[in-house]
Amino acid sequence: MTLVIAFIGKNGAVMAGDMREITFEGEKPDREKLEKELYSGAIITDEELAKKAEEFGVKITIADCKEKVAERDGVLVGEASSIEDGVVKKRRLYASAGNYAIAELRDSEMTLTTHGKGSNFIAFGNEFTKQVANKCFKKHWTKKSNLQDAVKILIMCMESAGEKTASVSRQFMIVQTASNADVLKVVEKDRNG
Protein backbone atom coordinates (compact mmCIF):
# COMPACT_ATOMS: atom_id res chain seq x y z
CA MET A 1 0.00 0.00 0.00
CA THR A 2 0.97 3.56 -0.44
CA LEU A 3 1.11 6.84 1.37
CA VAL A 4 0.68 9.85 -0.89
CA ILE A 5 -0.08 13.13 0.85
CA ALA A 6 -0.57 16.63 -0.49
CA PHE A 7 -1.17 20.15 0.68
CA ILE A 8 -2.94 22.44 -1.74
CA GLY A 9 -2.62 26.14 -0.92
CA LYS A 10 -3.49 29.33 -2.75
CA ASN A 11 0.21 30.03 -3.49
CA GLY A 12 1.27 26.52 -4.44
CA ALA A 13 1.00 22.82 -3.78
CA VAL A 14 3.32 20.23 -2.30
CA MET A 15 3.03 16.44 -2.53
CA ALA A 16 4.98 13.55 -0.99
CA GLY A 17 4.87 9.83 -1.67
CA ASP A 18 6.62 6.80 -0.26
CA MET A 19 8.44 4.45 -2.62
CA ARG A 20 7.39 1.00 -1.35
CA GLU A 21 5.81 -1.67 -3.49
CA ILE A 22 4.94 -5.00 -1.87
CA THR A 23 3.76 -8.10 -3.74
CA PHE A 24 2.15 -11.00 -1.90
CA GLU A 25 2.13 -14.59 -3.17
CA GLY A 26 0.25 -17.41 -1.48
CA GLU A 27 -3.23 -18.61 -0.66
CA LYS A 28 -5.80 -15.80 -0.70
CA PRO A 29 -6.97 -16.26 2.96
CA ASP A 30 -3.33 -16.20 4.16
CA ARG A 31 -2.50 -13.13 2.06
CA GLU A 32 -5.61 -11.35 3.38
CA LYS A 33 -4.68 -12.12 7.01
CA LEU A 34 -1.16 -10.76 6.49
CA GLU A 35 -2.41 -7.66 4.66
CA LYS A 36 -4.98 -6.99 7.41
CA GLU A 37 -2.25 -7.04 10.08
CA LEU A 38 0.12 -4.97 7.97
CA TYR A 39 -2.42 -2.29 7.04
CA SER A 40 -3.79 -2.02 10.59
CA GLY A 41 -0.40 -0.81 11.84
CA ALA A 42 0.31 -4.01 13.81
CA ILE A 43 3.54 -4.71 11.85
CA ILE A 44 6.12 -1.97 12.35
CA THR A 45 9.45 -3.20 10.94
CA ASP A 46 10.49 -5.02 7.78
CA GLU A 47 11.86 -7.81 10.01
CA GLU A 48 8.43 -8.25 11.67
CA LEU A 49 6.82 -8.28 8.22
CA ALA A 50 9.20 -11.03 6.99
CA LYS A 51 8.54 -13.09 10.13
CA LYS A 52 4.74 -12.72 9.85
CA ALA A 53 4.84 -13.57 6.12
CA GLU A 54 6.72 -16.76 6.95
CA GLU A 55 4.20 -17.60 9.71
CA PHE A 56 1.30 -17.20 7.28
CA GLY A 57 3.08 -19.06 4.47
CA VAL A 58 3.04 -16.00 2.21
CA LYS A 59 5.94 -15.02 -0.04
CA ILE A 60 6.50 -11.26 -0.13
CA THR A 61 8.67 -9.12 -2.35
CA ILE A 62 9.48 -5.59 -1.20
CA ALA A 63 10.89 -2.94 -3.53
CA ASP A 64 11.51 0.64 -2.40
CA CYS A 65 11.99 2.22 -5.80
CA LYS A 66 8.49 3.08 -7.09
CA GLU A 67 8.04 6.77 -7.87
CA LYS A 68 4.46 7.63 -6.90
CA VAL A 69 4.60 11.42 -7.19
CA ALA A 70 5.70 13.63 -10.08
CA GLU A 71 5.18 17.06 -11.65
CA ARG A 72 3.67 17.39 -15.13
CA ASP A 73 2.85 20.67 -16.88
CA GLY A 74 2.86 22.55 -13.54
CA VAL A 75 0.53 19.99 -11.92
CA LEU A 76 1.60 17.56 -9.18
CA VAL A 77 0.38 14.00 -9.74
CA GLY A 78 0.36 11.28 -7.10
CA GLU A 79 -0.89 7.72 -7.45
CA ALA A 80 -1.87 4.88 -5.13
CA SER A 81 -2.49 1.49 -6.72
CA SER A 82 -3.61 -1.97 -5.66
CA ILE A 83 -4.36 -5.26 -7.38
CA GLU A 84 -7.38 -7.25 -6.27
CA ASP A 85 -8.30 -10.51 -8.01
CA GLY A 86 -6.24 -9.51 -11.03
CA VAL A 87 -7.94 -6.10 -11.37
CA VAL A 88 -5.63 -3.09 -11.14
CA LYS A 89 -7.19 -0.21 -9.20
CA LYS A 90 -5.57 3.22 -8.99
CA ARG A 91 -6.45 6.48 -7.31
CA ARG A 92 -4.75 9.51 -8.73
CA LEU A 93 -4.45 12.95 -7.12
CA TYR A 94 -3.77 16.05 -9.22
CA ALA A 95 -2.82 19.31 -7.49
CA SER A 96 -1.64 22.82 -8.27
CA ALA A 97 -1.99 26.16 -6.49
CA GLY A 98 -5.61 26.49 -5.41
CA ASN A 99 -7.11 23.47 -7.18
CA TYR A 100 -7.08 19.70 -7.15
CA ALA A 101 -8.81 16.68 -8.63
CA ILE A 102 -9.08 12.99 -7.73
CA ALA A 103 -9.61 10.30 -10.34
CA GLU A 104 -10.09 6.56 -10.08
CA LEU A 105 -8.78 4.13 -12.66
CA ARG A 106 -10.03 0.58 -12.99
CA ASP A 107 -8.01 -1.29 -15.59
CA SER A 108 -7.82 1.44 -18.25
CA GLU A 109 -11.10 3.26 -17.50
CA MET A 110 -10.70 6.61 -15.70
CA THR A 111 -13.42 8.38 -13.69
CA LEU A 112 -13.10 11.85 -12.18
CA THR A 113 -14.47 11.55 -8.62
CA THR A 114 -13.60 14.93 -7.05
CA HIS A 115 -12.65 18.38 -8.25
CA GLY A 116 -12.11 21.16 -5.74
CA LYS A 117 -10.73 24.65 -5.31
CA GLY A 118 -9.07 26.31 -2.34
CA SER A 119 -6.76 24.98 0.38
CA ASN A 120 -6.85 21.35 1.41
CA PHE A 121 -4.80 18.51 2.89
CA ILE A 122 -5.36 15.12 1.21
CA ALA A 123 -3.95 11.69 2.11
CA PHE A 124 -4.12 8.44 0.10
CA GLY A 125 -3.16 5.22 1.84
CA ASN A 126 -4.51 2.59 4.17
CA GLU A 127 -6.56 3.74 7.18
CA PHE A 128 -3.58 3.53 9.53
CA THR A 129 -1.18 5.60 7.39
CA LYS A 130 -3.90 8.18 6.66
CA GLN A 131 -4.53 8.53 10.41
CA VAL A 132 -0.80 8.99 11.08
CA ALA A 133 -0.55 11.66 8.35
CA ASN A 134 -3.74 13.48 9.40
CA LYS A 135 -2.71 13.58 13.10
CA CYS A 136 0.75 14.85 12.21
CA PHE A 137 -0.65 17.54 9.91
CA LYS A 138 -3.24 18.73 12.45
CA LYS A 139 -0.62 18.82 15.22
CA HIS A 140 1.82 21.02 13.28
CA TRP A 141 -0.38 23.15 11.00
CA THR A 142 -1.46 26.56 12.35
CA LYS A 143 -3.36 29.48 10.89
CA LYS A 144 0.01 31.22 10.40
CA SER A 145 1.52 28.28 8.46
CA ASN A 146 2.57 28.83 4.84
CA LEU A 147 3.69 26.67 1.92
CA GLN A 148 7.26 26.27 3.29
CA ASP A 149 5.75 25.07 6.58
CA ALA A 150 3.61 22.62 4.59
CA VAL A 151 6.78 21.16 3.02
CA LYS A 152 8.32 20.62 6.48
CA ILE A 153 5.08 19.14 7.85
CA LEU A 154 4.69 16.71 4.93
CA ILE A 155 8.28 15.55 5.54
CA MET A 156 7.41 14.97 9.22
CA CYS A 157 4.25 13.06 8.21
CA MET A 158 6.21 10.77 5.87
CA GLU A 159 8.96 10.15 8.46
CA SER A 160 6.37 9.41 11.15
CA ALA A 161 4.50 6.91 8.94
CA GLY A 162 7.78 5.22 7.94
CA GLU A 163 8.64 4.71 11.62
CA LYS A 164 5.19 3.34 12.56
CA THR A 165 4.46 0.78 9.83
CA ALA A 166 6.23 -1.50 7.38
CA SER A 167 3.51 -0.78 4.80
CA VAL A 168 5.39 2.34 3.62
CA SER A 169 9.08 2.92 2.92
CA ARG A 170 11.25 5.22 4.98
CA GLN A 171 12.42 6.77 1.71
CA PHE A 172 10.05 9.16 -0.01
CA MET A 173 9.88 11.76 -2.74
CA ILE A 174 8.56 15.27 -2.39
CA VAL A 175 7.57 17.62 -5.22
CA GLN A 176 6.11 21.11 -5.23
CA THR A 177 4.78 23.73 -7.60
CA ALA A 178 3.82 27.39 -7.46
CA SER A 179 1.87 27.02 -10.70
CA ASN A 180 -1.90 27.41 -10.73
CA ALA A 181 -2.22 25.28 -13.87
CA ASP A 182 -5.66 23.79 -14.54
CA VAL A 183 -5.55 20.27 -13.10
CA LEU A 184 -8.43 19.18 -15.35
CA LYS A 185 -6.24 19.63 -18.45
CA VAL A 186 -3.78 17.03 -17.12
CA VAL A 187 -6.69 14.77 -16.09
CA GLU A 188 -8.05 15.01 -19.66
CA LYS A 189 -4.61 14.26 -21.11
CA ASP A 190 -4.38 11.13 -18.92
CA ARG A 191 -7.93 10.07 -19.79
CA ASN A 192 -7.17 10.27 -23.51
CA GLY A 193 -3.86 8.43 -23.13
TITI-151140 format. One line per 2 residues: their letters; for each residue y, z, x of N, C-alpha, C. Coordinates in pm, 1 decimal. Atoms other than C-alpha are relative to their C-alpha. Layout:
! TITI-151140
a) Y/Z/X/Y/Z/X/Y/Z/X  ...;
//
This chain:
! TITI-151140
mt) -118.0/0.0/85.4/0.0/0.0/0.0/122.6/0.0/88.8  -124.2/27.4/-68.9/356.1/-44.1/97.4/106.8/101.2/-35.0;
lv) -124.2/-66.5/38.2/684.3/137.1/111.4/112.5/-94.3/39.2  -119.4/81.7/-19.2/984.6/-89.5/68.0/109.7/71.4/-78.5;
ia) -110.3/-68.9/66.5/1313.5/85.2/-8.0/130.5/-72.2/29.0  -127.6/68.9/-17.5/1662.7/-48.7/-57.0/113.1/78.7/-62.6;
fi) -123.1/-50.1/60.0/2015.0/68.2/-117.3/89.9/-120.2/-21.5  -91.6/107.9/33.6/2243.6/-174.1/-293.9/134.9/65.1/-27.0;
gk) -133.7/-54.7/17.5/2613.8/-91.8/-262.1/98.5/-112.4/-23.6  -98.7/105.3/28.6/2933.3/-275.1/-349.2/42.7/-74.8/126.6;
ng) -41.6/63.7/-124.9/3002.5/-349.3/20.8/-115.6/-56.0/83.0  114.0/51.6/-75.0/2651.7/-444.4/126.5/-129.8/58.1/-51.5;
av) 132.1/-49.9/37.4/2281.7/-378.2/100.2/-79.7/23.2/127.8  88.3/-29.3/-111.7/2022.9/-229.5/332.4/-140.0/18.7/-55.8;
ma) 137.9/-6.3/47.7/1644.1/-252.9/303.2/-91.2/33.5/117.8  96.4/-36.8/-103.1/1355.4/-98.8/497.8/-140.3/-17.3/-55.6;
gd) 138.7/15.9/42.3/983.2/-166.8/486.5/-94.7/40.2/111.4  100.6/-33.7/-100.5/680.3/-25.5/661.9/-75.6/-126.7/37.8;
mr) 67.3/120.5/-49.9/445.3/-262.0/844.2/-151.8/7.5/-15.4  144.3/-24.3/11.3/100.3/-134.6/738.6/-65.3/-90.4/-103.9;
ei) 85.4/74.7/91.8/-167.0/-348.6/581.2/-140.7/56.1/17.2  133.5/-57.9/-5.8/-500.2/-187.3/494.1/-93.1/-81.3/-88.9;
tf) 101.3/65.9/82.8/-809.5/-373.7/376.3/-118.9/94.9/-12.5  112.8/-87.0/30.3/-1099.8/-190.3/215.2/-121.1/-86.4/-32.5;
eg) 123.8/70.9/31.0/-1459.3/-317.1/212.9/-106.5/102.4/-34.3  105.4/-90.9/42.4/-1740.9/-148.2/25.4/-16.1/-8.6/-150.8;
ek) 22.4/-1.7/144.7/-1860.9/-66.2/-323.5/128.3/40.2/-71.7  -125.0/-22.8/72.7/-1580.5/-69.6/-580.2/24.7/148.0/-32.7;
pd) -26.8/-141.6/30.9/-1626.1/296.5/-696.7/38.6/81.0/124.9  -30.7/-70.0/-125.1/-1619.9/415.6/-333.0/139.5/-36.2/50.2;
re) -134.4/44.7/-40.4/-1312.7/205.8/-250.4/105.4/68.3/-86.2  -97.6/-59.7/92.5/-1135.0/338.1/-560.8/20.3/148.2/28.2;
kl) -12.2/-143.6/-32.6/-1211.7/701.5/-467.6/85.8/19.1/124.5  -76.1/-10.1/-124.8/-1076.3/648.8/-115.6/147.0/-34.0/-23.5;
ek) -137.8/40.1/28.6/-766.5/465.6/-241.2/72.9/108.3/-78.2  -63.2/-105.5/80.9/-698.9/741.0/-497.6/45.0/115.9/89.6;
el) -36.7/-109.2/-91.5/-704.1/1007.7/-224.7/114.2/-41.2/92.0  -102.2/47.9/-92.5/-496.6/796.9/12.5/135.7/-8.5/-68.8;
ys) -127.6/23.9/67.2/-229.4/704.2/-241.6/55.7/122.5/-70.7  -50.2/-123.2/60.0/-201.6/1059.3/-378.8/70.0/86.9/104.6;
ga) -62.0/-77.5/-107.3/-80.6/1184.0/-40.0/-95.0/101.4/61.5  97.5/-97.2/-50.6/-401.4/1381.0/31.3/-43.3/-31.4/143.7;
ii) 40.1/39.9/-135.8/-470.9/1185.0/353.5/127.0/-26.3/80.7  -126.6/6.4/-73.9/-197.1/1234.5/611.6/-7.7/-85.8/126.2;
td) 7.8/70.4/-129.1/-320.1/1094.3/944.6/-100.2/-115.0/-4.3  94.1/111.7/-12.3/-501.9/778.0/1049.0/-140.8/52.6/29.5;
ee) 129.9/-60.1/-31.8/-781.2/1001.0/1185.8/-67.8/49.8/-128.0  54.1/-48.2/128.5/-824.8/1167.1/843.3/-46.1/-117.9/-85.5;
la) 35.0/119.0/78.2/-828.5/822.1/682.3/-132.6/-58.7/49.7  124.2/54.6/-56.6/-1102.6/698.5/919.6/-119.0/88.2/-37.6;
kk) 107.5/-95.4/32.9/-1309.4/1012.8/854.3/-38.1/-11.3/-148.0  25.0/11.3/144.6/-1272.2/984.8/474.1/-68.4/-133.3/-32.3;
ae) 60.1/131.9/23.1/-1356.6/612.5/483.7/-149.0/4.5/34.7  139.5/-12.9/-41.8/-1676.2/694.6/671.9/-80.0/81.5/-102.2;
ef) 63.9/-84.4/102.6/-1760.1/971.5/419.6/-34.6/-79.7/-125.5  18.5/77.7/122.9/-1720.2/728.3/129.5/-79.7/-128.4/22.8;
gv) 74.0/121.9/-30.2/-1906.4/447.1/308.2/83.9/-125.7/-18.2  -92.5/112.5/15.5/-1599.8/221.0/303.9/48.9/-41.9/138.5;
ki) -52.0/52.2/-126.6/-1501.8/-3.8/594.3/147.5/-32.3/-21.7  -143.1/29.2/10.9/-1125.9/-12.6/650.5/48.2/-71.7/124.6;
ti) -67.2/65.7/-111.1/-912.0/-234.5/866.5/148.6/27.7/-17.9  -143.4/-32.2/5.2/-559.2/-120.1/947.9/72.9/-87.8/100.2;
ad) -86.6/78.1/-88.3/-293.8/-352.5/1089.1/144.1/43.0/-27.7  -139.4/-42.1/16.1/64.3/-239.8/1150.6/94.5/-107.7/50.9;
ck) -82.2/110.8/-49.3/222.5/-579.9/1198.6/52.1/-90.7/-112.0  -43.9/84.4/111.6/307.8/-709.1/849.0/149.6/22.4/-27.1;
ek) -144.0/-7.8/27.2/677.3/-786.7/803.9/21.5/-13.7/-150.1  -15.2/-3.4/145.2/763.2/-689.9/445.9/144.2/-14.1/-46.3;
va) -140.5/18.0/34.7/1142.3/-718.7/460.2/61.3/-107.0/90.1  -66.1/106.8/-76.0/1363.3/-1008.2/569.6/135.4/-29.8/-64.8;
er) -128.9/44.7/54.4/1706.0/-1164.5/517.8/-6.1/-151.3/-11.2  -2.6/145.0/21.4/1738.7/-1512.6/366.9/126.8/-37.1/-75.1;
dg) -122.6/50.1/64.2/2066.6/-1687.8/285.4/90.6/114.1/-46.7  -86.8/-112.5/34.8/2255.0/-1354.2/285.5/-62.0/99.1/-97.9;
vl) 68.7/-87.0/95.5/1999.0/-1192.0/52.8/-116.9/68.6/71.5  113.3/-73.9/-55.5/1756.5/-918.4/160.0/-118.2/-15.7/-95.1;
vg) 119.8/18.4/82.0/1400.0/-974.0/38.2/-109.0/92.8/52.7  109.0/-89.9/-35.6/1127.7/-710.2/35.6/-116.9/-22.7/-93.7;
ea) 116.9/30.3/83.3/772.2/-744.5/-89.5/-110.5/103.2/17.8  117.9/-87.1/2.9/488.0/-513.4/-187.3/-111.6/-79.6/-65.2;
ss) 109.3/77.8/58.8/148.8/-671.5/-248.6/-127.9/81.7/-5.6  131.9/-62.5/12.3/-196.5/-565.8/-360.7/-97.2/-104.9/-52.2;
ie) 103.6/90.8/49.5/-525.6/-738.2/-436.2/-94.8/82.3/-85.5  91.0/-68.9/90.2/-725.1/-626.7/-738.0/-94.4/-102.3/-60.9;
dg) 102.6/91.9/51.7/-1050.8/-800.7/-829.6/29.8/-145.4/35.4  -26.0/135.2/-48.1/-950.7/-1102.9/-623.7/132.8/-59.7/-44.2;
vv) -129.7/49.4/46.5/-609.9/-1136.7/-794.4/109.6/61.3/86.7  -110.0/-46.8/-83.3/-308.8/-1114.0/-563.3/120.1/29.1/-89.0;
kk) -118.8/-39.5/75.5/-20.5/-920.2/-719.5/108.7/37.2/99.6  -112.1/-31.3/-88.5/321.5/-899.1/-556.5/120.6/39.7/-83.2;
rr) -130.0/-32.7/57.3/648.3/-730.7/-645.1/100.7/-32.1/109.1  -99.2/41.6/-98.0/951.5/-873.4/-474.8/137.2/50.6/-42.1;
ly) -133.8/-52.6/22.8/1294.6/-712.4/-444.6/99.2/-86.4/77.0  -107.5/79.4/-59.5/1604.6/-921.8/-377.1/127.2/82.8/-9.9;
as) -121.1/-81.6/4.1/1930.6/-748.6/-281.5/110.2/-58.5/87.8  -119.1/29.4/-79.9/2282.0/-827.4/-164.3/107.7/94.6/-50.2;
ag) -106.9/-91.4/40.2/2616.0/-649.5/-199.3/22.8/-8.8/-150.7  -32.8/-8.0/142.5/2649.0/-540.7/-561.5/-96.8/-61.5/-97.9;
ny) 95.7/53.7/97.6/2347.5/-717.6/-710.9/-141.3/-5.9/55.7  140.2/-1.4/-38.7/1970.4/-715.1/-708.4/-85.7/-59.2/-111.3;
ai) 95.6/52.2/98.1/1667.6/-862.9/-880.8/-139.6/42.2/44.2  140.4/-30.7/-27.1/1299.4/-773.2/-907.6/-83.9/-105.1/-70.8;
ae) 89.3/100.9/57.2/1030.4/-1034.5/-961.2/-143.8/41.6/25.5  142.6/-25.1/-17.4/656.3/-1007.8/-1008.6/-70.7/-133.5/14.3;
lr) 78.0/120.9/-22.8/412.5/-1266.4/-878.4/-146.6/33.5/-22.3  143.6/-14.7/23.2/58.0/-1299.3/-1002.6/-59.8/-134.7/34.9;
ds) 44.5/123.5/-62.5/-128.7/-1558.9/-800.9/125.2/-78.8/37.9  -119.7/74.6/-40.8/144.2/-1825.2/-782.4/107.0/-0.5/-109.2;
em) -96.8/-3.2/108.7/325.5/-1749.6/-1109.6/100.0/113.7/19.5  -105.2/-97.6/-26.2/660.7/-1570.3/-1070.3/79.5/29.2/-126.5;
tl) -76.2/-42.4/117.6/838.3/-1369.2/-1342.0/111.7/93.8/43.4  -113.6/-87.9/-26.7/1185.4/-1218.0/-1310.5/-8.1/116.3/-98.6;
tt) 14.2/-115.6/88.9/1155.2/-861.6/-1446.9/128.9/80.1/-13.6  -123.9/-77.6/2.5/1492.6/-704.7/-1359.6/108.6/-74.2/74.7;
hg) -116.4/50.3/-72.5/1838.2/-824.6/-1265.0/113.2/97.1/-29.3  -104.2/-99.3/23.0/2116.3/-574.4/-1211.5/117.5/-17.3/93.7;
kg) -121.4/1.7/-82.7/2464.6/-531.2/-1073.5/39.4/143.9/27.6  -46.8/-133.9/-32.6/2630.7/-234.1/-907.0/-85.7/66.2/106.5;
sn) 71.6/-76.1/-102.5/2498.2/38.1/-676.3/-131.7/52.7/-54.2  130.7/-47.4/42.8/2135.2/140.8/-685.0/-84.4/32.0/122.9;
fi) 102.5/-27.7/-100.5/1850.7/288.9/-479.7/-132.2/-36.1/-64.9  126.6/47.6/57.9/1511.8/121.3/-536.2/-111.4/21.4/102.3;
af) 116.0/-20.2/-87.3/1169.2/211.2/-394.9/-123.0/-66.1/-61.3  129.3/58.2/37.5/844.2/10.4/-412.1/-105.0/72.3/84.1;
gn) 108.7/-63.0/-73.5/521.6/183.6/-316.1/-91.4/70.8/-97.2  81.3/-79.8/89.9/258.7/417.1/-451.0/84.0/119.2/-47.1;
ef) -79.9/-109.6/57.5/374.2/718.3/-656.5/40.8/101.9/105.5  -28.8/-100.2/-101.3/352.7/953.1/-357.8/113.0/-45.7/92.3;
tk) -103.4/46.1/-94.3/560.0/738.7/-118.0/134.2/-18.0/-69.8  -126.2/12.8/74.8/817.7/665.6/-389.7/64.2/137.3/-19.2;
qv) -53.2/-136.2/15.1/853.3/1041.0/-452.9/62.7/48.8/129.7  -51.8/-40.5/-130.7/899.3/1107.7/-79.6/135.5/-66.2/23.6;
an) -123.9/74.7/-23.1/1166.4/835.2/-54.7/111.6/46.7/-94.0  -101.6/-42.7/96.5/1348.1/940.3/-373.9/54.4/139.1/32.1;
kc) -43.1/-136.3/-35.7/1357.5/1310.4/-271.2/91.7/-3.2/120.8  -77.1/11.3/-123.8/1485.2/1220.8/75.0/138.3/-58.7/-28.8;
fk) -127.2/64.6/30.2/1753.8/991.2/-64.6/92.1/96.0/-76.1  -80.8/-93.4/79.9/1872.7/1245.5/-324.3/52.0/115.9/83.5;
kh) -38.6/-113.9/-84.6/1881.8/1521.9/-62.0/118.2/-35.9/90.8  -99.3/36.9/-101.8/2102.1/1327.7/182.4/119.0/-81.0/-52.5;
wt) -107.8/84.5/51.3/2315.1/1100.0/-37.5/104.8/85.8/-71.1  -108.7/-70.7/68.1/2655.8/1234.5/-145.7/98.0/-102.0/-55.8;
kk) -101.6/90.8/56.0/2948.5/1089.1/-335.9/85.1/-63.2/109.7  -80.7/51.2/-111.3/3122.3/1040.2/0.6/-79.1/-95.6/89.5;
sn) 84.4/85.1/-85.6/2827.8/845.5/151.7/41.4/-146.7/-10.0  -32.3/143.1/-4.1/2882.6/483.8/257.4/-122.3/-78.5/47.7;
lq) 111.7/85.7/-38.9/2667.1/191.6/369.3/-64.7/45.4/130.9  56.5/-47.9/-127.2/2627.0/328.5/725.5/-84.3/124.8/-23.0;
da) 80.2/-117.9/34.9/2506.7/658.5/574.5/-131.3/-44.9/-63.7  120.3/51.5/66.6/2262.0/459.2/361.2/-102.3/-47.6/103.2;
vk) 90.2/45.8/-106.9/2116.3/301.8/678.2/-72.5/120.7/59.1  58.8/-120.9/-59.5/2061.5/648.4/831.9/-97.7/65.6/-97.1;
il) 86.0/-64.3/100.1/1913.9/784.8/507.7/-129.2/-79.1/-19.3  121.7/80.5/14.1/1670.9/492.9/469.3/-92.0/20.4/120.3;
im) 80.8/-27.9/-119.3/1554.8/553.6/827.6/-70.8/134.9/-16.5  61.5/-132.2/22.9/1497.4/922.3/741.4/-111.8/-8.2/-104.4;
cm) 100.9/16.3/106.1/1306.2/821.2/425.3/-127.5/-61.4/56.7  116.2/68.2/-57.3/1077.2/587.0/620.7/-74.0/92.6/97.0;
es) 62.9/-92.7/-94.8/1014.9/845.9/895.6/-74.6/110.4/-74.9  61.0/-106.5/79.6/940.7/1114.9/636.8/-130.6/-47.5/-63.8;
ag) 121.4/54.5/63.2/690.5/894.2/449.6/-109.0/-23.2/103.8  96.3/25.7/-106.9/522.5/793.8/777.8/-67.9/126.6/50.0;
ek) 56.3/-129.0/-43.3/470.9/1162.3/864.0/-87.8/63.0/-107.4  67.2/-68.5/110.3/334.4/1256.0/519.1/-121.4/-72.0/-56.4;
ta) 115.3/73.7/53.6/78.4/983.2/445.5/-42.8/-111.8/94.4  55.0/110.0/-80.7/-150.4/738.0/623.1/10.6/-133.3/-74.1;
sv) -7.5/125.6/75.3/-77.7/480.1/351.1/112.4/-90.6/49.6  -106.9/82.8/-57.9/233.8/361.6/539.3/1.7/20.6/151.3;
sr) -6.1/-9.3/-146.3/292.1/292.2/907.9/120.5/83.2/41.7  -115.7/-72.7/-54.4/522.0/498.3/1124.5/104.6/-99.7/50.9;
qf) -94.8/104.6/-39.8/677.0/171.2/1242.1/55.1/-62.9/-128.0  -59.6/66.9/115.6/916.3/-1.1/1005.3/110.0/-93.1/46.7;
mi) -111.1/92.3/-26.4/1176.1/-274.5/988.1/113.6/36.7/-93.2  -115.5/-23.1/85.4/1527.4/-239.1/856.2/93.6/-119.5/14.2;
vq) -92.5/113.9/0.4/1762.3/-521.8/756.7/118.9/35.1/-88.9  -115.8/-24.8/85.9/2110.7/-522.6/610.7/87.6/-124.2/-9.3;
ta) -91.5/111.4/20.3/2372.8/-759.7/477.6/129.0/50.5/-63.9  -127.8/-28.1/65.6/2739.1/-745.7/382.4/30.6/-110.6/-100.4;
sn) -19.1/114.0/88.4/2701.6/-1070.1/187.1/-16.4/40.5/-146.8  19.8/-21.2/144.1/2740.8/-1072.7/-190.1/-59.2/-126.8/-62.2;
ad) 66.9/122.6/45.8/2528.3/-1387.4/-222.1/-72.2/26.6/-132.5  67.4/-9.7/130.1/2379.0/-1453.6/-565.7/-150.5/8.5/22.3;
vl) 143.8/-19.3/-21.5/2027.0/-1310.0/-555.5/-82.8/-96.8/-83.4  77.2/88.4/89.0/1918.0/-1535.2/-842.9/-23.4/-137.9/61.0;
kv) 21.0/129.5/-68.2/1963.1/-1845.4/-624.2/-122.8/5.9/90.1  117.7/-14.9/-86.7/1703.3/-1712.3/-378.4/-125.4/17.3/-84.9;
ve) 112.8/-14.3/92.7/1477.0/-1608.8/-669.3/-44.1/-139.2/-47.7  28.8/136.2/48.9/1501.4/-1965.6/-805.2/-66.9/-83.9/108.3;
kd) 58.8/72.9/-112.2/1426.0/-2111.3/-461.4/-147.3/38.3/16.3  136.1/-48.7/-14.7/1113.5/-1892.0/-438.1/-87.4/-46.8/-117.9;
rn) 76.1/41.1/120.0/1006.9/-1979.0/-793.5/-40.4/-146.0/11.2  26.8/143.6/-11.9/1027.5/-2351.0/-716.6/-75.7/-38.6/126.4;
g) 78.2/24.5/-121.4/842.5/-2312.7/-386.4/84.5/-60.0/106.7;
//
